[in-house]
Amino acid sequence: MRLELRHLHTVCQIAEAGSLGGAARLLGVSQPALSAQLRRIEGVTGGDLFVRGRHGVEPTALGHFVLAKARRVLHEMDALGAEARAIAGHSPLRLGCIMLVLLDGLLARTDLDLYGREITVDLEDSVTALVRMLGAGRYDVIVYGEVNEHEVPLPSGVSGRTLVPREPFCIRMSDRHPLAGQAGVDLADLADDPWMTLVEDDDGGPEALVEACEKAGFTPLLRYRITDRMMQYDLIAAGRAVSLCQPTAPAVPGTVMRPLVGEPVVGRIRLAWNRAAVSGLQAELFYRAAAGAYVANVDNNPFHRAWWDAHPEVHPVFG
């Protein structure tokens, strides 16, 4: 692992909040997830950045050093983006996105020209970083997901809209898996399988998976965390892991997708945009394009088409 801007932002939020619990609320993550992320950051910096005191956490000497550098870097990056936009004048609409399966269809739709405005796209693996960069003016629009009850707080000057309020996550497994022939899979029957964990570590997904498995009577063996989708698919096809995935995900040779009985993990897809950079009309056009891209993927899996048709209350609403 190497330090990224989102890690610097996390360190600054912990220092400003004065406690892991307070920082977790500001960042929209659970305290255990934040503690785990801090340990990974400290593994890179080479030592403890905070110590627990009577009134929360306090920076160590190393922590003060890292904080000073982090604040300077974040300030310079925010200033760079704003100043560059001002100099460039009319510039492309900048889309930031978590690696959602609707992205390919979204970009392919002709109504994304937004009256001649070009689109640039960056992929992120952190919802926290995505939202922070939207608030700082480095993105104009973002597409992201939230899992179960997790909600990502949006900064001032930003509007958000839910595209799909609920979709049940399903399971991807090898087509040679003993359960591959079943119409639906009970999570408890996967207790002995190694898992490919979700790439995003701050959208509520990892916590939702662990919580659902514990309710099913086991603790999941989280063996792999890989960002390369093709490598993920190869490992699953080889029978070395199973993974949660969105129900609109495409078919992959050597794997099958099956719904989970009882819908133990559900997600939702949201859009957010910077009102200073995106007009109401442009936001509506973008919403329609994203909705069309999602609906076009519903038929990727027959079980999701059946579920979708039975739940009209989750269909996109056009205003």
C-alpha positions in Angstrom: 0.0 0.0 0.0 1.1 3.6 -0.6 -0.2 6.8 0.8 -3.0 8.5 -1.2 -4.8 11.8 -0.8 -7.8 10.0 0.9 -5.4 8.6 3.6 -4.1 12.1 4.2 -7.6 13.4 4.5 -8.4 10.6 7.0 -5.5 11.5 9.2 -6.5 15.2 9.2 -10.1 14.3 10.1 -9.0 12.1 13.0 -6.9 15.0 14.3 -9.7 17.6 13.9 -12.3 15.3 15.5 -10.1 14.4 18.4 -11.4 10.8 18.5 -11.9 7.9 16.1 -15.6 7.8 16.8 -16.0 11.5 15.9 -13.9 11.1 12.8 -15.8 8.0 11.7 -19.1 10.0 11.9 -17.6 12.8 9.8 -16.2 10.4 7.2 -19.3 8.3 7.1 -17.6 5.0 8.0 -17.8 2.7 11.0 -15.3 3.1 13.8 -13.8 -0.4 13.2 -13.3 0.3 9.5 -11.6 3.6 10.4 -9.4 1.9 13.0 -8.4 -0.7 10.4 -7.6 2.0 7.8 -5.5 3.9 10.4 -3.5 0.8 11.1 -2.8 0.4 7.4 -1.7 4.1 7.1 0.6 3.7 10.2 2.1 0.7 8.5 3.2 3.0 5.7 4.4 5.9 7.8 6.3 3.5 10.1 4.8 4.3 13.5 1.9 5.4 15.5 0.3 8.7 14.5 -2.0 9.0 17.5 -2.1 7.9 21.1 -5.2 7.5 23.2 -5.5 10.2 25.9 -8.0 11.0 28.6 -10.1 13.0 26.2 -9.8 11.0 22.9 -6.7 10.7 20.7 -3.7 13.0 20.4 -1.1 13.1 17.6 2.3 11.7 18.4 5.5 13.5 17.3 5.3 11.5 14.0 1.6 12.4 13.8 2.3 16.1 14.0 4.9 15.8 11.2 2.5 13.8 9.0 -0.4 16.2 9.7 1.6 19.3 8.7 2.6 17.7 5.4 -0.9 16.3 4.8 -2.6 19.6 5.3 -0.2 21.3 3.0 -0.6 18.7 0.3 -4.4 18.7 0.5 -4.5 22.5 0.4 -2.3 22.6 -2.7 -4.3 19.9 -4.5 -7.6 21.8 -3.9 -6.0 25.0 -5.0 -4.6 23.4 -8.1 -7.9 22.1 -9.2 -9.8 25.3 -8.7 -7.2 27.5 -10.3 -6.8 25.2 -13.3 -10.5 25.3 -13.9 -10.6 29.1 -13.7 -7.8 29.4 -16.3 -9.3 26.8 -18.6 -12.7 28.5 -18.8 -15.2 26.2 -20.5 -14.0 22.7 -19.8 -15.3 19.1 -19.9 -17.7 17.8 -17.3 -15.6 15.7 -14.9 -17.2 12.5 -13.7 -15.8 10.6 -10.8 -17.0 7.0 -10.3 -16.6 4.0 -8.1 -16.2 1.0 -10.3 -19.9 0.4 -10.8 -21.1 -2.0 -13.5 -23.2 0.6 -15.2 -20.3 2.8 -16.1 -19.6 1.3 -19.5 -23.3 1.7 -20.6 -23.4 5.1 -19.1 -20.5 6.4 -21.2 -21.9 4.7 -24.3 -25.2 6.5 -24.3 -25.6 9.3 -26.8 -27.5 11.6 -24.5 -24.3 12.1 -22.4 -23.1 14.9 -24.6 -25.1 17.3 -22.4 -25.6 19.9 -25.1 -22.0 19.5 -26.5 -20.2 19.4 -23.2 -17.5 16.7 -23.2 -17.1 14.1 -20.4 -13.9 13.0 -18.6 -14.0 10.0 -16.3 -11.8 9.0 -13.3 -12.3 5.8 -11.3 -11.8 5.8 -7.6 -11.9 3.0 -5.0 -12.9 5.2 -2.1 -16.3 6.8 -1.6 -14.8 9.2 0.9 -12.2 10.4 -1.5 -14.8 10.7 -4.3 -17.1 12.9 -2.2 -14.3 15.0 -0.8 -13.0 15.7 -4.3 -16.5 16.6 -5.4 -16.8 19.1 -2.6 -13.3 20.5 -3.4 -14.3 21.1 -7.1 -12.1 18.4 -8.6 -15.2 16.5 -9.8 -18.4 18.0 -11.2 -20.5 14.8 -10.9 -20.0 11.5 -9.1 -21.7 8.1 -9.2 -21.3 5.9 -6.2 -22.9 3.2 -4.2 -23.9 2.7 -0.5 -24.5 -0.7 1.1 -27.2 -1.5 3.6 -27.8 1.4 6.1 -24.5 3.2 5.3 -25.0 6.8 4.2 -22.3 9.0 2.8 -22.6 12.7 4.0 -22.4 15.2 1.2 -20.5 18.5 1.5 -22.1 21.9 1.2 -22.8 23.2 -2.3 -23.5 19.6 -3.5 -26.9 18.0 -4.4 -27.6 14.3 -4.5 -30.2 12.1 -6.0 -30.8 8.4 -5.7 -30.8 6.5 -8.9 -31.7 3.0 -7.6 -32.8 2.9 -3.9 -32.4 -0.8 -3.5 -30.8 -3.7 -5.3 -30.0 -7.1 -3.7 -26.4 -8.1 -4.0 -25.9 -11.6 -5.4 -23.0 -14.1 -5.3 -20.6 -14.9 -8.0 -19.0 -18.3 -7.9 -17.3 -20.8 -10.1 -19.6 -22.7 -12.4 -18.1 -25.8 -10.9 -19.1 -24.8 -7.3 -21.4 -27.4 -5.6 -24.1 -24.7 -5.3 -23.8 -23.4 -8.9 -26.9 -25.3 -10.0 -29.2 -23.9 -7.4 -31.7 -21.1 -8.2 -30.8 -19.2 -5.0 -28.0 -19.6 -2.4 -28.3 -19.4 1.3 -25.4 -17.4 2.8 -24.9 -20.0 5.5 -24.0 -22.6 2.9 -20.9 -20.5 2.0 -19.4 -20.6 5.5 -16.4 -22.7 4.3 -15.6 -20.7 1.2 -12.8 -18.1 0.9 -14.1 -14.7 -0.1 -13.0 -12.0 -2.5 -13.7 -8.8 -0.4 -15.2 -5.7 -1.9 -12.7 -3.3 -3.3 -14.3 -0.2 -1.7 -13.5 -0.1 2.0 -15.7 2.9 3.0 -19.1 2.4 1.4 -20.3 0.1 4.1 -19.7 -3.0 2.0 -17.1 -4.9 4.1 -19.0 -4.3 7.3 -22.3 -5.4 5.7 -20.7 -8.6 4.4 -19.2 -9.5 7.8 -22.5 -8.6 9.6 -24.6 -10.7 7.2 -22.2 -13.7 7.6 -22.2 -13.4 11.4 -26.0 -13.4 11.4 -25.8 -16.6 9.2 -23.6 -18.2 11.9 -20.0 -17.8 10.6 -17.2 -15.4 10.1 -16.1 -15.0 6.5 -12.6 -15.9 5.4 -11.6 -12.7 3.6 -8.7 -13.9 1.6 -8.5 -11.6 -1.5 -8.8 -7.9 -2.0 -7.9 -7.2 -5.7 -8.8 -4.2 -7.8 -8.2 -5.8 -11.2 -11.5 -7.2 -12.3 -10.1 -9.8 -14.7 -7.9 -11.2 -12.0 -10.9 -11.4 -9.7 -12.9 -13.3 -12.3 -10.0 -15.7 -12.9 -9.7 -16.5 -9.2 -13.5 -17.1 -8.9 -13.6 -19.2 -12.1 -10.8 -21.3 -10.7 -12.9 -22.0 -7.6 -10.5 -20.1 -5.2 -13.0 -17.6 -4.0 -16.6 -16.4 -4.1 -17.7 -12.8 -4.1 -20.6 -10.5 -3.6 -21.5 -8.6 -6.8 -24.2 -6.3 -8.2 -27.1 -8.1 -9.8 -26.5 -6.2 -13.1 -23.0 -7.5 -13.4 -22.1 -9.1 -16.8 -21.7 -12.8 -17.3 -18.1 -14.1 -17.1 -17.0 -17.4 -18.6 -16.3 -20.0 -15.9 -18.5 -18.2 -13.3 -22.2 -18.1 -12.4 -24.2 -15.5 -10.5 -27.0 -16.5 -8.1 -29.3 -14.4 -5.8 -28.8 -14.7 -2.1 -31.8 -16.0 -0.2 -33.4 -13.3 2.0 -31.5 -10.4 0.5 -29.0 -10.1 3.4 -26.9 -7.4 1.6 -28.5 -4.6 -0.4 -27.1 -1.6 -2.1 -28.3 1.6 -3.7 -26.8 3.8 -6.4 -26.6 7.6 -6.1 -25.5 10.6 -8.1 -24.2 13.8 -6.7 -23.2 17.0 -8.4 -21.5 20.3 -7.6 -24.2 23.0 -8.1 -21.6 25.6 -9.1 -20.5 23.5 -12.1 -23.6 21.6 -13.2 -27.0 23.1 -14.0 -30.3 21.6 -13.0 -30.9 20.6 -16.6 -27.5 19.0 -17.0 -28.1 17.1 -13.7 -31.4 15.8 -15.1 -29.9 14.7 -18.4 -27.1 12.9 -16.5 -29.7 11.2 -14.3 -31.6 10.0 -17.3 -28.5 8.7 -19.0 -27.5 6.8 -15.9 -31.0 5.4 -15.4 -31.0 4.3 -19.0 -27.7 2.6 -18.6 -28.8 0.8 -15.4 -32.1 -0.4 -17.0 -30.2 -1.7 -20.0 -28.2 -3.9 -17.7 -31.2 -5.4 -15.9 -31.4 -8.2 -18.5 -27.8 -9.3 -17.8 -29.2 -11.9 -15.4 -32.7 -13.4 -15.7 -33.2 -13.6 -11.9 -32.6 -9.8 -11.6 -35.1 -9.1 -14.4 -37.7 -11.1 -12.5 -36.9 -9.2 -9.3 -36.9 -5.8 -11.0 -40.3 -6.4 -12.6 -41.7 -7.4 -9.2 -40.4 -4.2 -7.5 -41.5 -1.1 -9.5 -41.0 1.0 -6.4 -37.2 0.9 -7.0 -37.3 2.0 -10.6 -35.8 5.4 -11.5 -38.2 8.3 -11.3 -38.0 11.1 -13.9 -38.9 14.5 -12.7 
